[in-house]
């Protein structure tokens, strides 16, 4: 298709888009009366108007002048498109709208493909900057290209060492990679070969300046960035813009912008999580802990090699629990997988390596899981080695310690090494005794007659070093009454899976107070791995995987522990920690107090995707597609796939959007997988797994990893990420209080003492719900008035508002209280003011409401400790007590959920107000930009003011640009906008200092 060719090859030049539009294309025109017609649209050759045929109107009326266009909207973002269903076969990505005229009339169109829609949007955005001094005009685009070419010419001439005016292949490759580090050698050589094939003058193997410039522009220019306008940010320009002339003019050209988007600043991973950012003072039971199974093995479980390298790799990967299997050796203990043909290594060497690398990557406690099979004599040697090598780092929990070990936090145990294993009873006074032998593979017996485990000797010297006691898990009832807090229940994956499936709620509750370890079945002799997510869903702390085996399961593991600075400890969600919250991973209902989130993903393009490793199906050509997978509780798990882009691995354009509902965001993982489509079998290219909580919104790059977790050179995905609440759904939709009510309903329990506290809390909870609802609702209204989607932020709304105000030539001076404002401007300014007032109300009242709810919640929690006695005295037992208990815990989750939601809303409101404040310097910088004398003489000045009451309502805004509290505050006090979109008409500008 021509549109596909333009999208893939020509979008780096706006001229190609304009030429395509002049040739004309068939689009669907959507009318307000719900009728949809196919019409042929063309751009006039003089670039002044858009026309369509056939039409029932006079031909002179079937036209929209470019000068009259106010803005271009992408997707279903006008009233007409929002209220209509598109024809079958057309997606929302294909829709766009042209708003024109003083009344902001809309011409709503739907293209046959999203590529075709992008071509029209790109071309129109370039044309509507009517002032030729603005960046968007064709002349300005040509000027930028000329500047870029002059820079490339200078660079080429500096690299030329002789008078031939040419570079040899090696020098050309080095120079191109120096200018753009994202170019691969193979890609450059491929292009050089293409250029050589067109030569017959004996200059093959050499390249002149014109060929060099053309090659750089063809390889380095990413087509999907052609419609992205330069940002007015001095720091970014100085850091990323390679062209000296552009830096001097304060311009960021496409090469600099590409480098910026590929920098760490635009990475998808939240920078805060590159360091330890979670609360590390919770008990050990409140964390997921990175755990390695049979850490000494490098391959399979049957005959693979054992090596200390296994410990180095695991600890380097953030592992905080490693396993050591000790067996008798000739003179001292060996480490290997017993009763197999795996090779053997010295116990002493293992301990030395563990000590050396224990805290190289994380300072938080390391646990050595010691599975002892040695005789008494060699146990004593092992104990001596542990004491002598670990020294002060070895932590031995004393019986008279003020805290139980499992109640101690990672922060308290920082820099310590703990031993997990079998331990003699406390009352044992002898030099040794016997303990049960419970190797991995022993599952809890379901029969009434339980097998008695075999007894093995254990010396006191080794027993005294053990702090965490490995024990055999029986059932939840037995553990609740008989398990000590320092005991770790071990379960095979099969036994744990049965519990997770049949009794997930009790499994979660058990893991609030006790440590649980899950290990692979003995049948996994190939060292394959199970899905760790199944057991994280139940709160299991030690989920052991074979770190030596790459693949999807290790990708999930790496993704989970990539957060919190990769320290190997990740705080569990609050519903898995709170003592009286009941959570079942298998439930598909709303989780009380947890607001579901909508993840909106747009997969735009890929860069430098390599040929799959080991693939022999094709040459150097691949057909990539992207798979997006969500892992979490069962209700969240899903998978979606993009289209396949044929024969393109350097920069495939996907341009597809996806939506996912996530019920428990704190536990969810998002995995991006790039595959090569092949009829024999799809091949793996690269992947990246990230916790939902670590996703950054906006336009982001995902740096792809190989199947072993190694970065793929220069390979990435370019995506857009947005996260909204459940009601967002990608379409502007007003929230209804009934929906919020699902998260705030409380239940009376039937005891006056408790119900009185619930009633006392209700006013604060109701007020918290109200201020949140008003702030969220007014922000939704503002997005709707601005014609933006539900994922837009305050700064984007401000840009649209200023753009509309500046596009009204009949109003040289505007004030929000003016009666001369057109209806659409009056509506949007009032909505903005209401949104800011409501946000400020949240900021001012949140701390008071949080304090009030939290204070009463503490009283509520204190009653819980004596709830059973209170109910017993009131004669409430059996089923009535169970129902009362369920309602009680439900209310606790609701109140805690309201605290979390209010905290989150306060943070969002502060962010929106900060966006208003931080935008002022950007507008000041733009207003101070020099303009041509002729332009300044012919234009009138435009001042923008807002109502005075908003100054009182939003005191934080009065400080913008040093204004006094008595000065009129700007309605839109500066916004971070694209210069070409601020002013679209040559007869209006903004007076410096007026904002």
Buried (B, 14 or more C-beta within 10 A) or exposed (E): EEBEEBBBEBBBBBBBBBBBBBEBBEBBBBEEEEEBEEBEBBBBEEBEBBBBEEBEEEEEEBBBEBBBBBBBBBBBBBBBBBEBEBEEEBBBBBBBBBBBEEEBEBBBBBBBBBBBBBBBBBBBBBBBBBBBBBBBBBEBBEEBBEBBBEBBBEBBEEBBEEEEEBBEBEBBBBBBBEBBEBBBEEBBEEBBEEBBEEEEEEBBEBBBBEBBBBBBBEBBBBBBBBBBBBBBBEEBBEBBBBBEBBBEEBBBBBBBBBBBBBEEEBBBBBEBBBEBBBEBEBBBBBBBBBBBBBBBBBBBBBEBBBBBBBBBBBBEBBBBBBBBBBBBBEEBBBBBBEEBEBBBBBBBBBBBBBBBBBBEBBBBBBBBBBBBBBBBEBBBBBBBBBBEBBEEBBBEBEEEEEEEBBBBBBBBBEEBBBBBBBBBEEEBEEEBBEBBBBBBEBBBEEEEEEEEEEEBBBBBBBBBBBBBBBBBBBEBEEBEEEBEBBBBBBBBBBBBBBBBEEBBBBBBBBBBBBBBBBBBBEEBBEBBBBBBBBBBBBBBBBBBBBBBBBBBBBBBBBBBBBBBBBBBBBBBBBBBBBEBBBBBBBBEEBBBBBBBBBBBBBBBBBBBBBBBEEBEEBEEEBBBBBBBBBBBBBBBBBEBBBEBBEEBBBBBBBBBBBBBBBBBBBBBBBBBBBBBBBEEEBBBBBBBBBBBBBBBBEBBBBBBBBBEBEEBEBBBBBBBBBBBBBBBBBBBEEBEEEEBEEBBEBBEBBBEEBBEBBEEBEEBBEBBBBBBBBBBBBBBBBBBBBBBBBBBBBBBBBBBBBBBBBBBBEBEBBBBEBEEBBEBBBEBBBBBBBBBBBBBBBBBBBEEBBEBBEEBBEEBBEBBEEBEEBBEEBEBEEEEBEBBBEBBBBBBBBBBBBBBBBEEBBEBBBEBBEBBBBBBBBBBBBBEEEBEEEEEEEBEEBBBBBBBEBBEBBEBBBBBBEBEEEBBBBBBBBBBBBBBBBBBBBEBBBBBEBB
